[in-house]
Amino acid sequence: MTTTRIKSVAIIGAGTMGPGMAAVFATHSYDTRLMDISETVMEKAKATVEVVYNVLLSEGFLTEEQIAKGRQNLRFTMSQAEAVDGVDLVIEAIPEKLDLKHRFYKEVETQVGKDTILASNTSGLPITELAKVCRYPGRVIGMHWSNPPHIIPVIEIIQGDETSDEAREILWEVTEDIEMVPVHVKRDIAGFIENRVLYAVMRECLHLLDEGIATAEDIDTVVKWGIGYKLAVIGPMELLDMAGLDIYHSVASYLNADLSNEAGVSARVQEKVKSGELGLKTGKGLFGYTPESIPPLMQKRMKRLLGTKKILADWLQ
């Protein structure tokens, strides 16, 4: 049974994030509806939900009983009106296009009660901007999940200029109830916390690659076995205290000026995008992939992420 004021959830958009989010809610006893306008996307989403269940079962994060409950609690629909009918919480996970999201919020407000919370899984569009088209902007809030949403536990809760404290408190309560880790983003800035930090790291890594300082493989090795290894346990603010603010002050006084401050996009990335080399989805990006190599690669990564989650689980309590 859910322990929150929210009992029913509609997730609009069954692409990359929707299936995993829906699986999490459904296995935690929420009446869950997953909606998309594409029949192809919906069929793929149904298969993805089963993959999510099987992966979490195999690694000991779900039981057969919880999966049976999840299947019972989850409904798939191609009708937005049906998906949102009578629900307490709507989470939109539609493409990152402002006009598309504005159209959605205008429409969904005519389909739900005035107390229904409207949350966005946007990766960085301002919540304040999304709420501008709404009659009740106080209920519009950001709920940014990290990919893959059924594995990465942190959820950013973002308040727009008009978002009510009550909406934030309710969403915080829900996030804890589904055994995720809530973070309060107090100011509505582009990219929020996670993507601002992540994109700063990726910008510097691309700069090092473009300057010929190291190979992509070696850059990833340093990040995974050095920075990432430490930061999984000791956050950057804690690391500053551990190293000593005097040491940081000394190093930053000369290093910060030498770091990349590129305001645009890496020329290498621009060239790759122009030539259609987009990464896993096309078989070539910064690395090369064969169609046969991708499924086992993704499976290996999921198992490693879940193994790390097991180790960190006690610390997160």
Buried (B, 14 or more C-beta within 10 A) or exposed (E): EBEBBBBBBBBBBBBBBBBBBBBBBBBBBBBBBBBBEEEEBBEBBBEBBBBBBEBBBEBEBBEEEBBEBBBEBBBBBBEBEEBBBEBBBBBBBBEEEEEEBBEBBEEBBEBBEEEBBBBBBBBBBBBBBBBBBBEBBBBBBBBBBBEBBBBBBBBBBBBBEBBBEEBBEBBBBBBBBBBBEBBEBEEBEEBBBBBEEEEEEBBBBBBBBBEEEBEBEEBBEEBEEEEEEBBEEBEEEEBBEEEEEEEBEEEEEEEEEEEBEEEEEBEBBEEBEEEEBEEEEEBBBBEEBEEEEEEEBEEEEBEEBBEEBEEEEEEEE
